[in-house]
Amino acid sequence: MIPVREARSRIVAALPLMPAETVAISAAAGRVLAEAAVARRTQPPFDVSAMDGWACRQADLGSIPAKLKPVGHAAAGGRHEGAVGPGQCVRIFTGAPLPDGTDAIVIQEDADLAGDVLSVREAPKPGQWIRKAGLDFAEGQVLLPAGRLLGPADVALAAAMNLPWLQVRRKPRLAVLATGDELARPGEPIGPNQIVSSNNIGLAALIEANGGSAVDLGIARDTEADLRAKAGAAAGCDLLLTLGGASVGEHDLIHKILGGGGAGIDFWNIAMRPGKPLMFGRADLGHGISIPLLGLPGNPVSALVCGHNFVVPALRAMLGLDWEIRFEMAITGDKLNENDRREDYLRATLGRQDDGQLVATAFGRQDSSMLRRLSDADCLIVRPPHAPALAAGAAVPILRL
């Protein structure tokens, strides 16, 4: 058995970086920039008013109250044509360009209009209430670097930069293949000795939530012909994920058939609980085609815990993102027993003490078939190999779900 961290590093090192593709700005949220985004426009492109009020000359406001004559009107999307001279002003609204000749904004609360005379009761400070051209950014500036995971504010910024399209990393295509005669799809007729397949559904959701595209290959029965046929549909994908069949039992065919009897396998079995029977290498799909293969355990909890530990980092690596797992620290809500030689991931709930301290409380039973416990869990408490017993209140690393 190899350590969890080594397994993760070996998986990531064998996977390709996704090529770039062009997407519309409206579809760019959640994607990773493949090349830096450069502003095609200065923002704001001209001096604009930050408030509703009156545009005038600072020189005319040396003596308060000041008397000014309105000579025009400027709203956002429009402009007062012509220059504003001494003793004149223009009614202006937020976002409108400052008229030529003006360099001050008197907000409407600080002035009174009577007929054709504006009385200014309070003068602004020089530059107050004015957004200067280029306040936000200037044309030619690199504002979003390559490798950035784009959020809502990022795509809004790119739109303001006048970028209708962006170059992003293609979504990794991960084929998901469940295996086993005992499985039936949700809603299908279920035989007397079958169970409902669930880990493929959860794993596909995890892939989609982390920037990938899940390709459902269905359920392969425990025959060489069906496994080869179903796996063959993974051609064109970037990684094949199999569920179950990764051990060395009589009916565990992944190692024997897709792994070339072991020739294409980098490692199998890791020092982890749940998730010991994990396999990684290359899958022979026939016709000279092979792709990376990650064989996950068949138990639903094991598969999803391995998904967080290996599939999510794999996706991030293929997108050019930092793939290292960052653990948080919490204190235990109950005592923990000493650990054996496998790194243990305990399903746990998460709360806070009155002082804000995170408290992780492991469920009493940690069976890897108990999917409800994983659904109820907020985090995984990570127990290193040979960790000693801990009393309640001891510090432990956690991985949020």
C-alpha positions in Angstrom: 0.0 0.0 0.0 1.3 3.5 -0.9 0.5 6.7 1.1 -2.5 8.8 0.1 -0.3 11.9 -0.7 2.0 9.8 -3.0 -1.0 8.3 -4.8 -2.5 11.8 -5.4 0.8 13.1 -6.7 1.3 10.2 -9.1 -2.2 10.6 -10.5 -1.9 14.3 -11.1 1.6 13.9 -12.7 0.1 11.5 -15.3 -2.8 13.7 -16.5 -2.7 16.2 -19.3 -3.4 20.0 -19.1 -6.5 20.8 -21.0 -6.2 22.8 -24.2 -7.8 26.2 -24.7 -11.2 26.9 -26.3 -13.2 30.0 -26.9 -16.4 30.7 -25.1 -18.9 33.6 -24.9 -18.5 35.8 -21.9 -22.0 34.7 -20.9 -20.8 31.2 -20.5 -17.4 31.9 -18.9 -18.4 31.9 -15.2 -16.8 28.9 -13.5 -14.2 28.4 -16.2 -10.5 28.8 -16.0 -8.7 31.4 -18.2 -6.2 29.9 -20.6 -4.7 33.2 -21.5 -4.6 36.6 -19.8 -7.5 39.0 -20.5 -6.5 42.5 -21.7 -8.8 45.5 -21.5 -10.0 46.8 -24.9 -11.4 49.9 -23.3 -10.7 52.5 -20.6 -13.2 52.5 -17.7 -14.6 55.0 -17.3 -13.8 56.3 -20.8 -14.2 59.9 -19.7 -14.7 62.0 -16.5 -18.2 61.3 -15.2 -20.3 62.6 -12.4 -20.6 60.2 -9.4 -23.8 62.0 -8.1 -26.9 63.8 -9.3 -26.3 67.6 -9.2 -24.7 70.4 -11.1 -21.5 70.5 -13.2 -19.6 73.8 -13.0 -16.2 75.3 -12.6 -14.3 75.1 -9.3 -13.1 78.6 -9.9 -16.7 79.9 -9.6 -17.1 78.5 -6.1 -14.5 80.5 -4.3 -17.2 82.6 -2.5 -20.2 80.9 -1.0 -23.1 81.3 -1.6 -22.3 81.3 -5.3 -24.7 82.3 -8.0 -24.6 80.3 -11.3 -26.7 80.3 -14.4 -28.0 76.9 -15.8 -27.3 76.4 -19.5 -27.9 72.8 -20.2 -28.7 69.2 -19.1 -26.6 66.0 -19.1 -27.9 62.5 -18.4 -26.1 59.1 -18.5 -25.8 58.1 -22.1 -25.9 61.7 -23.2 -23.7 64.8 -23.1 -24.1 68.6 -22.9 -22.7 69.9 -26.2 -20.5 72.9 -26.0 -18.3 74.4 -23.4 -19.4 75.8 -20.0 -18.2 79.3 -19.4 -17.6 81.4 -16.2 -20.6 81.7 -14.0 -22.5 78.9 -15.8 -23.5 75.3 -14.8 -25.2 72.3 -16.3 -27.8 70.0 -14.6 -26.0 66.6 -14.5 -27.0 63.1 -13.4 -24.9 60.1 -12.2 -22.8 58.5 -14.9 -23.1 61.5 -17.3 -19.8 62.9 -18.8 -18.6 66.2 -17.4 -19.3 69.0 -20.0 -16.2 70.7 -21.5 -15.0 73.5 -19.2 -16.3 72.0 -16.0 -14.2 70.4 -13.2 -16.6 70.4 -10.2 -19.9 68.7 -9.2 -22.2 70.4 -6.7 -24.6 67.7 -5.4 -28.2 68.6 -5.6 -28.6 68.7 -1.8 -26.2 71.6 -1.6 -27.9 74.0 -4.1 -31.2 75.6 -4.7 -32.7 76.6 -8.1 -34.9 79.6 -8.3 -35.9 80.5 -11.9 -32.7 80.7 -13.9 -30.4 81.2 -10.9 -28.7 78.4 -9.0 -27.6 79.2 -5.5 -24.8 77.0 -4.2 -24.8 76.7 -0.4 -21.8 74.4 -0.1 -18.8 73.9 -2.4 -17.3 70.5 -3.0 -13.7 69.7 -2.4 -11.6 69.7 -5.6 -12.3 66.5 -7.5 -15.1 65.4 -5.2 -18.0 63.5 -6.8 -16.0 63.0 -10.0 -14.9 59.7 -11.4 -11.9 60.4 -13.5 -11.3 58.7 -16.8 -9.4 55.4 -16.2 -10.3 55.3 -12.5 -11.1 51.6 -12.8 -8.7 50.5 -15.5 -7.1 51.6 -18.8 -7.1 50.1 -22.3 -4.2 47.6 -22.6 -4.0 46.6 -19.0 -3.9 42.9 -18.1 -6.7 42.6 -15.5 -7.4 38.9 -15.4 -4.3 36.6 -15.4 -4.2 33.2 -17.1 -5.1 30.4 -14.7 -7.8 32.4 -12.9 -11.0 30.6 -12.0 -13.7 33.0 -13.1 -16.4 34.1 -10.7 -19.3 36.5 -11.3 -17.3 39.6 -10.6 -14.6 38.4 -13.0 -17.0 37.9 -15.9 -18.6 41.3 -15.1 -15.1 42.9 -15.3 -14.3 41.1 -18.6 -17.6 42.4 -20.0 -16.6 46.0 -18.9 -13.3 45.4 -20.6 -15.3 45.0 -23.8 -14.4 41.3 -24.2 -17.3 39.3 -25.7 -15.2 36.1 -25.8 -12.6 34.5 -23.6 -10.0 31.8 -24.0 -10.6 29.2 -21.3 -9.4 25.7 -20.5 -11.6 23.0 -22.0 -13.6 21.1 -19.4 -12.0 17.7 -18.7 -14.2 14.9 -19.9 -14.4 12.2 -17.3 -16.1 8.9 -18.2 -17.8 7.2 -15.3 -18.4 3.4 -15.5 -20.1 1.5 -12.7 -19.5 -2.3 -12.7 -21.2 -5.3 -11.2 -24.1 -7.7 -11.8 -25.6 -6.6 -8.5 -26.4 -3.0 -9.7 -29.5 -1.5 -11.2 -30.2 2.1 -12.2 -32.5 4.2 -10.0 -36.1 3.5 -11.1 -35.3 0.4 -13.1 -36.7 -3.0 -12.1 -34.5 -4.4 -9.3 -33.8 -8.1 -9.0 -34.0 -10.0 -5.7 -30.3 -9.9 -5.3 -29.6 -6.4 -6.6 -29.0 -2.9 -5.2 -29.5 0.5 -6.6 -26.4 2.1 -8.2 -25.7 5.4 -6.4 -22.0 6.1 -6.4 -21.9 6.8 -10.2 -24.6 9.4 -9.7 -22.8 11.1 -6.8 -19.4 11.0 -8.6 -20.9 12.6 -11.7 -22.3 15.4 -9.6 -18.9 15.9 -7.9 -17.2 16.1 -11.4 -19.7 18.7 -12.7 -19.4 20.8 -9.5 -15.6 21.0 -9.9 -15.3 22.1 -13.5 -15.5 18.8 -15.3 -17.9 17.2 -17.7 -19.2 13.7 -16.6 -19.8 11.1 -19.3 -22.1 8.3 -18.0 -21.1 5.0 -19.5 -23.8 3.1 -17.6 -23.2 -0.2 -15.8 -20.9 -2.9 -17.0 -21.9 -6.5 -16.1 -19.3 -8.9 -14.8 -18.2 -10.3 -18.2 -15.2 -9.4 -20.2 -17.3 -8.7 -23.3 -19.6 -6.2 -21.6 -16.8 -4.5 -19.7 -14.8 -4.0 -22.9 -17.8 -2.7 -24.8 -18.8 -0.2 -22.1 -15.3 1.0 -21.5 -14.7 1.4 -25.2 -17.1 4.3 -25.2 -14.6 6.2 -23.1 -12.5 6.9 -26.2 -12.2 10.6 -26.6 -12.4 11.2 -22.8 -9.5 12.5 -20.7 -9.9 10.0 -17.8 -11.9 6.8 -17.2 -13.3 6.3 -13.7 -14.5 2.8 -12.9 -16.5 2.0 -9.8 -16.0 -1.4 -8.3 -14.1 -4.4 -9.7 -10.8 -2.8 -8.7 -9.8 -5.5 -6.3 -8.4 -8.9 -7.1 -11.4 -11.2 -6.6 -12.6 -13.7 -9.1 -15.2 -11.2 -10.4 -13.0 -8.0 -10.2 -12.2 -7.6 -13.9 -10.8 -4.1 -14.1 -7.2 -5.1 -13.3 -7.2 -8.1 -15.6 -9.0 -6.7 -18.6 -8.6 -2.9 -18.8 -5.3 -2.9 -17.0 -3.7 -5.5 -19.3 -3.3 -8.0 -16.5 -1.3 -5.4 -14.5 1.0 -4.2 -17.3 -0.8 -0.9 -17.5 -1.3 -0.4 -13.8 0.9 2.2 -11.9 -0.4 1.2 -8.5 -3.4 -0.4 -6.7 -4.2 -0.4 -3.0 -3.5 2.7 -0.9 -3.1 3.1 2.8 -6.5 4.8 3.2 -9.8 4.1 4.9 -12.3 4.1 3.2 -10.8 3.6 -0.2 -8.0 1.0 0.1 -8.7 -0.8 -3.3 -7.9 2.2 -5.5 -6.2 1.6 -8.8 -4.4 3.9 -11.2 -2.8 3.4 -14.6 -3.9 3.3 -18.2 -6.9 1.6 -19.7 -6.5 -0.4 -22.9 -9.7 0.5 -24.8 -8.7 -1.6 -27.9 -7.8 -0.5 -31.4 -4.6 1.0 -30.0 -6.4 3.5 -27.8 -5.5 4.0 -24.2 -6.5 6.7 -21.6 -5.7 7.3 -18.0 -7.7 5.0 -15.7 -8.7 5.6 -12.1 -10.4 2.6 -10.5 -12.4 3.6 -7.5 -13.9 1.2 -4.8 -17.5 0.0 -5.3 -18.8 1.1 -1.9 -20.6 4.4 -2.3 -18.9 6.2 0.7 -15.5 4.9 -0.3 -16.0 6.1 -3.9 -17.0 9.6 -2.9 -14.3 10.0 -0.3 -11.8 9.0 -2.9 -13.6 11.4 -5.3 -12.8 14.3 -2.9 -9.2 13.1 -2.4 -8.2 12.2 -5.9 -10.8 13.1 -8.6 -11.2 16.8 -7.5 -7.4 17.3 -7.4 -7.2 15.6 -10.8 -9.7 17.9 -12.3 -8.0 21.0 -10.8 -4.6 19.8 -12.2 -6.1 19.3 -15.7 -7.5 22.9 -15.5 -4.2 24.3 -14.5 -5.3 25.2 -10.9 -3.6 24.5 -7.6 -4.5 20.9 -6.8 -3.0 20.5 -3.4 -5.6 19.8 -0.7 -5.6 22.4 2.1 -6.9 21.0 5.4 -8.5 23.2 8.1 -8.0 22.7 11.8 -10.8 22.0 14.3 -11.2 20.4 17.7 -12.9 17.1 18.2 -16.3 17.0 19.8 -15.7 13.5 21.2 -12.8 11.2 21.9 -11.1 9.4 19.0 -9.5 5.9 19.1 -5.9 5.3 18.0 -5.5 4.6 14.3 -3.8 1.8 12.5 -1.5 2.0 9.5 -4.1 3.4 7.1 -4.9 7.2 6.8 -8.5 7.4 8.1 -11.2 9.8 6.9 -14.0 9.9 9.5 -17.4 11.4 8.5 -18.3 14.1 10.9 -20.6 17.0 11.6 -19.2 20.5 12.1 -20.2 23.2 14.5 -18.8 26.2 16.4 -18.3 27.0 20.1 -19.3 30.4 21.4 -15.8 31.6 20.8 -15.9 30.7 17.2 -13.8 27.5 17.4 -14.7 24.8 14.9 -15.8 21.6 16.5 -15.9 18.3 14.4 -17.8 15.4 15.8 -17.4 12.0 14.2 -20.3 9.7 13.7 -20.1 6.7 16.0 -20.3 4.2 13.2 -18.1 4.7 10.1 -19.2 1.8 7.8 -18.3 2.6 4.1 -21.7 1.4 2.9 -23.6 4.0 4.9 -24.3 6.7 2.4 -26.8 8.6 4.7 -23.9 9.3 7.1 -21.9 10.9 4.3 -25.0 13.0 3.3 -25.3 14.2 6.9 -21.6 14.9 7.2 -20.1 18.4 6.9 -16.5 17.3 6.8 -14.0 14.5 7.1 -11.7 14.2 10.1 -8.3 13.1 8.8 -6.5 10.7 11.1 -2.8 10.0 10.0 -1.5 6.5 10.1 -0.7 5.3 13.6 -2.2 8.4 15.1 -2.6 8.1 18.9 -6.0 8.2 20.7 -7.3 11.7 21.3 -9.5 13.2 24.0 -12.4 15.4 23.2 -11.1 18.9 22.4 -7.9 17.8 20.7 -6.9 19.5 17.5 -7.4 17.6 14.2 -7.2 18.4 10.5 -10.5 18.3 8.6 -11.5 18.3 4.9 -14.8 20.2 4.3 -17.3 18.5 2.1 
